[in-house]
Amino acid sequence: MINDKKIEIAPIYIEDEITELGGVIIEAERSIVIQKIDRKIINISKDLASAGTNSLQMLENIPSIEVNHQSGTVSLRGNENVRVLIDGKPSNLSTAQVLKQLPSSSVKSVELITNPSAKYNPEGMSGIINIILKKNTTIGFNGAISLGAEQSINKRPTGSLNYNYRTGKVNFYGNYGVDAGKFETFATFNREDKNLSQKIDYLDHSTSHYIKNGVNFYMNSKNTLSFYTTHNYIGTDFFVNTITKENGNNTLNTENLSIYDINEQVYNLNYKLDLDDKGHSLEFEINHSESSSPQSDLMTETIRPESKIYNYSNTITNDNRSLLLNIDYTKPLKNGTLELGIEARNQKYFNHIVTDQEVETGNTPSTSARGNSTFNYDRKMYSAYINFNTEYKKIGIQTGLRFEHFTVDGHFLNTVQSETELYTDAIFSIYPSAFLTYQISENDEIQFGYSRRVDRPGINQVTPIQEWTSALTISVGNRELTPQFTNSFEVNYTKGNVTIGGFYRKTTDKIGRIINKDPLHNDRQILSYENYDTSDSYGIEISGSYKPKKWWTLRPSSSLYIQESIGFINNQRESIRNALFRARISNRFNASKKLSFQLSGSYKGKSENVQFKVNPYFLVNASARWSVLKGKGAINLRGTDIFDNFKQAISSSNPFPQTGSFTLEYSSIYLGFSYNFGGGKKKDRDRKYREDNETRGSGGVL
């Protein structure tokens, strides 16, 4: 028996043990191609063939796009009239200049907008290629660095840096890319009506720098202020040596040097007000850019060094300025979304040439001074748009109208003429667009699209100043040119990882070539432009993705474009209907978690325009990536055109029967190293805001 007794026990303290778990990160590989209602988005991060390339080289690995490395032009669905944008913004520089200095390691994705809605600027008959740069909002200091070199006939080192620093409500980010080295091209032309040949060697020695810095200030949950600036610097020494022989004797031996010092600055300010958390917003943007492209030419001809026709110097000034202002308003409705916007664009181009060249007159005296020339070319565009999106069960609809008033004011003056020549025009146009999608099932979708597009003559197409192209080719613009308009229709069907698309484009006032013999020189041709009546083009594309094995991904694509080229050659109208076939297949093999390979081949069939026929060719590229340093680093090896097949053979019958070829310094090998540094946690709202803005491409500023 236990007696009742009071027992005192020392206090017992219980303490909760708290273990803080780190955030769970779920990683998944994004699809290479994402099809949306009005665009196709291509993710390039998994494309090993893009490692160490610039953006111009990168684009040739994307279906629907063709790159002409000889001219630096880019085609979308077989048409060179495409608008290329960086983060939704245009550049005053040429497409080739911008893309060659932008490393692919700074690119997140590429948007192909073949039928842009009324929200976008209507320029570009075949649509828009929008290159989205990497932009991070990870907390702390993060980034990636890439270094490497490409070896062909010449060595070309390249490097890039992407970074961001996020603290509190402020995020700083930037991109830097540098590319340097020499690039050679060898061309030959042989006349078949006489024993005349040309051998032309081109050497492009360039160093380029691309810099972009920006800041996002998240004032609160509804107000965001953003600013960025980009700076492009390109220094180029461009050598062209031409040897012209007739009957085995040298008749022309020209050695030409052009020195370019190109720079461009862009400043962009954006303010967005979220009126609620359902997408109701107001956004204001201002974008100012200015570029300067001074050029010095020294032309020499060793057979007749006393002649001022081929022995002369040029001092050229090219100054461009552009100001864009726009306001976008988005209002969610019960059954859709309403978008409204207004925009103003002001572009100013100034071209001035000081030269001591003389030109042939066909009279006595036989030559006269070419004279110094000045060409001012100013364009203004004022526009407004309305866009409506809605969904009903399995059907999605987007319709819109864009209203635009366009004016151009040009002034040309040459020191040997007495009066200033004017070039003016004013046009009001309406650009409708419509899209419809039908979700047949979870993996089956069909899309229809329509838009009206325009191609306005550029300064190179209207300038009256003659430009030297080669010893026997001169180019000059036509001030009588008017814009060409296109009605574009397309249909796309997507089933799982396979997409089939077709399109039809009808163009009025088609801008085509004029090619005439120079009346003062029987062996020289003069190139210009002219408006024609109508032109049709249509085509079909097929692309897909298939995994025969868990470690093997197969991505084939092919296209067939039928297009009409129109031109006048020696006062005779020429019309060519060309069928262009292209096919590409890419194989990716994951040998292990750290090692992967990619083997791709591409074929381009025979093509033809009003002057030249180009023979087909086939390319094979191979690449590998080895992951190191716990996945933060990678060693990249790439072989481009490993069988050295990229030689463009051409032939022509008018204005001269001739054959020729272009051989580019294209076959190469690249070795590089990339490293990702930093790490942190993303904010959900910031990521959503960033994705929305990247995909939309800043709306009406386009």
PyMOL commands that set and color helices and strands:
alter all, ss='L'
color gray80, all
select helices_A, chain A and resi 48-50+55-59+95-100+104-106+459-462+684-696+699-701
alter helices_A, ss='H'
color red, helices_A
select strands_A, chain A and resi 33-35+40-43+65-68+73-76+83-86+107-113+128-133+140-151+155-167+170-191+196-218+223-246+249-274+281-292+295-301+312-333+336-355+358-360+367-369+373-392+395-414+421-441+444-455+467-470+473-475+484-495+498-508+511-518+521-531+534-544+546-549+552-569+572-590+595-604+607-608+613-614+617-628+633-640+647-652+658-664+668-677
alter strands_A, ss='S'
color yellow, strands_A
deselect
rebuild
show_as cartoon
